[in-house]
Every structure is written in structure tokens, then in C-alpha cells.
Amino acid sequence: RDCVDGACCLRLDVHLIWGDVKMARLLKYIATSTAALALILPVSSAAEPYVEVVHDQLDAMLAQLEASAEEADATAISLETFEDLLASDTGHSYEVSTEAESSYAVVGACDTDCGDLDIIIANAAGETIAADETESDVPVILFDSEEAATYTVTANLYNCAADTCYYGVRLIQLQAD
């Protein structure tokens, strides 16, 4: 996947603004292990509410990031979660604030009727700094914030088999210990 201005989407050559080797190892590990996690996330039974499916997936992704961070002497902290219903081929945007010289992950999940959830992160000027626009219902983006800033996170939903699909997007800060 492509990187723009130092923000990476599951790419192994993650660029960190302060060059912390431990954090670089953590992000490389997260990039590969989170991609694998998408293949093994628990699929809830049809009797379980669609909200629980999304919560379970987001919680599983956070748990994987926390375990990966711990192995690299770092911490993964869940900051914000946004959830909503969307019809196919529609999107919703959220503003998130970041700290200077910090690394972040943005992960997403959608219910079992969803075929594709994309996430795009844009800076205050509206320029895309990172995006996961692959055909997947569990997008993952890793990016660095060089300075304290506000970013727009846009979730776009495609291939919804129902009138609407439920999705969630979570912002996670990755800190070296």
C-alpha cells in the first residue's frame, strides 16, 4: 500500500519522525500482524447484533495492537471510537486531534453485511496523508503526527448487502515506553 508524507498503510518501511528504533520495530510488527489479524478475526453468529460484531472486531484489533506494543516495550492506547450506520457508497467524516511527534493507528470494522470499508486521513489543508482503500472490511492505517494537529478521518462504505451497514473506526496512539 502507498504512503503519503510519511504516513504508511500496512507498509514495512514505516517512517518515524523522531527515528525511535523500538517504535519502528513495533510499527513494522503491527503492520504485518494486523494484516494477518484481519484474516482470523472472530465472526459472530447471525443471532448476535450487528453492533456486537463491530465491537468484537475493534476490540480484537486493539488487543492485537496492545500485545504487539508490549512486545516492543511500547503502549497502544485507544483514544476515540466513532460508530454509525451507512448505506452503500456513502461516507462519514470525523475530526481527531493528535499530539506532536506521536504515532497512531486508525483501524476500522463493519458488520457481516459489509463488503468494503475504506478509511482516508486528511490534514487541515484537505490533503490526504494516508488511506486504506483496498477491498477489505477491516482497514488499518499507521501514521505519524509531526506536530499537534487536527485531522479528518473519513470512512467510506461499499458493498453493503443490506439497506445500511454498521461500522466503527478507532484511533489508537502508539507510544514508546
C-alpha positions as CSV (number, residue, x, y, z in Angstrom):
1,R,0.0,0.0,0.0
2,D,1.1,3.5,-0.6
3,C,2.5,6.1,1.9
4,V,2.0,9.8,1.6
5,D,4.0,12.4,3.5
6,G,5.5,9.8,5.9
7,A,2.1,8.1,6.8
8,C,2.0,4.4,6.0
9,C,-0.8,2.0,5.4
10,L,0.5,-1.5,6.2
11,R,3.9,-0.9,4.7
12,L,7.0,-2.3,6.2
13,D,9.2,0.8,5.6
14,V,7.4,2.9,8.2
15,H,9.0,6.3,8.5
16,L,9.1,7.8,12.0
17,I,9.8,11.4,12.6
18,W,12.0,11.0,15.6
19,G,13.7,7.8,14.5
20,D,12.9,5.7,17.5
21,V,14.2,2.2,16.6
22,K,11.9,0.4,19.1
23,M,8.8,2.2,17.7
24,A,9.9,1.4,14.2
25,R,10.1,-2.3,15.1
26,L,6.7,-2.0,16.8
27,L,5.1,-0.4,13.7
28,K,6.6,-2.9,11.4
29,Y,5.3,-5.8,13.6
30,I,1.9,-4.2,13.9
31,A,1.7,-3.7,10.1
32,T,2.2,-7.4,9.4
33,S,0.4,-8.8,12.4
34,T,-2.7,-6.6,12.0
35,A,-2.9,-7.6,8.3
36,A,-2.9,-11.2,9.4
37,L,-5.4,-10.5,12.1
38,A,-7.9,-9.4,9.5
39,L,-7.9,-13.0,8.2
40,I,-8.6,-14.5,11.7
41,L,-11.0,-12.1,13.4
42,P,-13.8,-13.9,15.1
43,V,-17.0,-13.9,13.0
44,S,-20.0,-13.7,15.2
45,S,-23.1,-15.8,14.7
46,A,-26.1,-14.4,12.8
47,A,-28.0,-14.2,16.1
48,E,-25.6,-11.7,17.5
49,P,-26.5,-8.0,17.0
50,Y,-24.6,-6.2,14.3
51,V,-23.2,-3.7,16.8
52,E,-21.5,-6.5,18.7
53,V,-19.8,-7.8,15.6
54,V,-18.2,-4.4,15.1
55,H,-17.3,-4.0,18.8
56,D,-15.7,-7.5,18.8
57,Q,-13.6,-6.8,15.7
58,L,-12.4,-3.4,17.0
59,D,-11.6,-4.9,20.4
60,A,-9.7,-7.8,18.8
61,M,-7.7,-5.4,16.8
62,L,-6.9,-3.2,19.8
63,A,-5.9,-6.3,21.8
64,Q,-3.5,-7.3,19.0
65,L,-2.0,-3.8,18.9
66,E,-1.6,-3.8,22.7
67,A,0.1,-7.2,22.6
68,S,2.4,-6.1,19.8
69,A,3.2,-2.9,21.6
70,E,4.0,-4.7,24.8
71,E,6.5,-6.9,23.0
72,A,8.3,-3.8,21.7
73,D,8.3,-2.0,25.1
74,A,5.6,0.3,23.9
75,T,1.9,1.1,24.7
76,A,-1.2,1.2,22.5
77,I,-3.9,3.5,23.9
78,S,-7.4,3.6,22.5
79,L,-8.3,7.3,22.2
80,E,-11.6,7.6,20.3
81,T,-14.1,5.3,18.6
82,F,-16.7,6.5,16.1
83,E,-19.6,4.3,15.1
84,D,-22.5,4.8,12.7
85,L,-24.8,3.3,10.1
86,L,-24.1,4.0,6.5
87,A,-25.7,3.0,3.2
88,S,-23.5,1.5,0.5
89,D,-21.4,4.0,-1.4
90,T,-21.7,6.7,1.3
91,G,-19.2,8.1,3.9
92,H,-18.9,10.0,7.1
93,S,-16.1,12.2,8.4
94,Y,-14.8,12.8,11.9
95,E,-12.2,15.1,13.3
96,V,-9.4,13.8,15.5
97,S,-6.7,15.6,17.4
98,T,-3.1,14.3,17.7
99,E,-0.1,15.2,19.8
100,A,3.2,16.3,18.4
101,E,5.8,13.6,17.5
102,S,3.4,10.7,18.1
103,S,2.5,7.6,16.1
104,Y,-1.1,6.5,15.6
105,A,-3.1,3.6,14.1
106,V,-6.6,4.0,12.8
107,V,-8.5,0.8,12.5
108,G,-12.0,0.1,11.2
109,A,-14.5,-2.7,11.1
110,C,-18.0,-3.3,9.8
111,D,-20.8,-5.8,10.2
112,T,-21.3,-9.0,8.4
113,D,-23.4,-7.3,5.6
114,C,-20.4,-5.1,4.7
115,G,-18.0,-6.0,2.0
116,D,-15.7,-3.0,1.9
117,L,-14.8,-0.2,4.4
118,D,-12.2,2.4,3.4
119,I,-10.5,5.0,5.6
120,I,-8.9,8.2,4.4
121,I,-7.0,10.6,6.7
122,A,-6.6,14.2,5.6
123,N,-4.7,17.1,7.1
124,A,-6.2,20.6,7.8
125,A,-5.5,21.6,4.2
126,G,-7.6,18.7,3.0
127,E,-4.6,16.8,1.6
128,T,-4.7,13.0,2.0
129,I,-1.9,11.9,4.3
130,A,-2.9,8.2,4.5
131,A,-5.5,5.9,3.1
132,D,-6.6,2.3,3.1
133,E,-8.8,2.0,0.1
134,T,-8.3,-1.7,-0.5
135,E,-11.3,-4.0,-0.8
136,S,-11.4,-5.1,2.9
137,D,-13.8,-4.7,5.7
138,V,-11.0,-4.2,8.3
139,P,-8.9,-1.3,7.2
140,V,-5.7,-0.3,9.1
141,I,-3.7,2.8,8.7
142,L,-0.5,3.8,10.6
143,F,0.7,7.4,10.5
144,D,2.9,9.9,12.4
145,S,1.9,13.3,13.6
146,E,4.9,15.6,13.4
147,E,3.1,18.4,15.4
148,A,-0.1,18.7,17.4
149,A,-2.8,18.8,14.7
150,T,-6.4,18.1,13.8
151,Y,-7.0,15.5,11.1
152,T,-10.2,14.5,9.3
153,V,-10.8,10.7,9.2
154,T,-13.3,9.7,6.6
155,A,-14.9,6.3,6.5
156,N,-16.4,5.2,3.1
157,L,-18.6,2.1,3.0
158,Y,-19.1,0.0,-0.1
159,N,-20.7,-3.3,-1.0
160,C,-23.3,-3.3,1.8
161,A,-25.7,-6.2,1.3
162,A,-28.4,-4.5,3.5
163,D,-30.0,-1.1,3.4
164,T,-27.4,0.1,5.8
165,C,-24.3,-1.4,7.4
166,Y,-22.9,-0.7,10.9
167,Y,-19.3,0.3,11.1
168,G,-16.7,1.6,13.6
169,V,-13.4,3.5,13.4
170,R,-11.0,3.6,16.3
171,L,-8.0,6.0,16.8
172,I,-5.1,4.4,18.8
173,Q,-2.0,6.2,19.9
174,L,1.2,4.1,19.9
175,Q,3.8,5.3,22.5
176,A,7.3,4.1,23.2
177,D,7.8,3.3,26.9
